[in-house]
Amino acid sequence: MAQRLVYPAIFDPTVMINRIQVTVPDVPGVKVMGTTNDDAAKKAAAAVGTKLAKLKDELPVPSTPGELKAKPGQTVSFIVLDLDEYK
């Protein structure tokens, strides 16, 4: 059975020209760059999945989107992944 996870993420197109940086505050150390929102989201999902698959403890509890503070130019969206793909 799939272990589907959803984490909010901050998408920031202002960090570098022609790149979108994604950070997932609930999963420390996850920060990736992509050329489009879709590319960045896929890379973020892979980074989150890889990191969480290595955890021996409980998985981090996802924040609600309202708990994340986006700065001007940033957006909050969701990263969705199946953790079983990374185990």
N, C-alpha and C positions, 0 to 999 in steps of 0.2 A: 504494500500500500504506500502510495506517495506521501511524503512528508512535505507538504506545501507550506512555505514560509512567505510572509509579506512584511517588508520593512520600509518605512518611509526614508526617502533620500533627498538630499539637496543637490539640485542641478544648477551649476554656475557657469554660464557662458562668458563671464567677464574676466576670467583668470588669464586666458590666453586666446589670441586671435585664432579663429577656425577650430577651436577645441571647446569641449564641454567637460568640466570637472564634476564628478559626482562623489559626494561623501555620504556615508551611512553612519550617522552619529551613534546609533545603538550597537554598532560593531566596530570598536576602536581599531584604527589602522587601515580601514578600507577607504581609499581615495584613488580613483581612477580617472583617466582622461579618454574621451572618445571624440570622433569627428562629427557625430550627430547625436541627438538624444537617444535614438534607438541603439546605436553603437555603444554609447556610454552606459546605457541601462544594461545591456548584455554583459559588458565587462564588469560592471558593478555586481550583477547577479553571480557571475563566476567567482569574483573575489570574495563575496559574502559566503557563498557555498563552500569554497575551499577553506576559508578560515573557520567557519562553524563546524565543518566536518572533522576538524582536528581537536575541537573542544572536548574535554572530558567532563566538564561541569554542565550545568543547565544552560540552555540557550538564552541569550539576552531577550528580555521582554521588549517588543517593539513599542516605540513611542506612538502617540497619536499624532497625526499631521499637524494639529494645532499646537503641539508642544515644541515643534521645531520653529526656530526663528530664521526666516529667510531674509536676506538683505536685498536692497533694490537690485533688480536684474536677475535674482535667483528665483527658482521655483522649487516647490516640494512635490515630489511624485513618489510612486511606489516601485520597489524592486520586488519581483515575485520570482521564486525559485523552488525547485524540488530538491530538498537536501539529499535525498537518496542518490541523485545523479553525481554527487561529490564524495560519497563514501566508498 
